[in-house]
Amino acid sequence: HLVRTCLKKIDWEHTHFILELGTGDGVITEEILKHGKKDLRLISLEINETFYNHSKEKFSGDPRLIMLNDSAFDIA
């Protein structure tokens, strides 16, 4: 319920790019990929190496996702 509430205002028809700060265990990432169109580009940053490796493996089959093991503080 919380994830759906967080994402309910996204206009999936017109959203082509999402930057996710903190992938965590991938619960929100999964919903974004479930609802996003084929041309969606999702860049997800995760500083925790365990969460990063988990999500990178879990979503490895989806080319719309770019996982980065990096901090939002380092975004240029």
N, C-alpha and C positions, 0 to 999 in steps of 0.2 A: 504494500500500500504506500509506503514512504517513497519508494523509487518512482512509482507512477505519479505521485504528487509532485515530486521534484521535476519531472519531465513533462508534465501535462500542458505547459504553456508553449512548448516547442511546436512550431509550424513545420511538421515533417515534410510537407509538400515543397517548401521553399528553403529548407535547411540543407546546405551542402558542405558545411565545415563546422566541426565542434572541437574545442580544445578542452580536454578533461584534465583537471589538476588534482592528481591523486587517484589512481586506479583502485587502490585498496584490493579487495578480493575479486573485483570485477563485476559486482552485482549491477551497478549503474551502467557500466560498459556494455554488459550483455543486453540490457534494455535498449540502449542507444542503437546498438547494431541490429536488434530485432525490429525496430521501428524505422531506422534510417533507410533511405532509398539506395539504389545501386551506385549512385555517384557521390554518396556521402564520403567525406574524408574525416576520420576521427584520429586526432593526435592525443595520446594519453601519456601523461608524465607520472612516474612513480619513483620515489627515492628509495623506498624499502626494497632491497634486492630480492627478498623472498616473495613479496607481492608481485614485483615486476616479473620474475621468472614464472610464477604461477599463471599470471594473466597472459604473458607472451606465449606460453604453451597452450593455454586454454583456447585462445582466439587465433592461433597460428593459421588457421584455414581461411581467415577473412582478410582479403587484401585491402579493405577500406580502413583498417586500423594500423596506425604507426605507433608502436610502443617505444617510449624512451625512458631509460633508467637515469632520470635527471630531476632536478629541482625546479619549481616554478620561479625561484629566485634567480635562476640563470637564463631566463628567457630574455633574449635581446630584442 
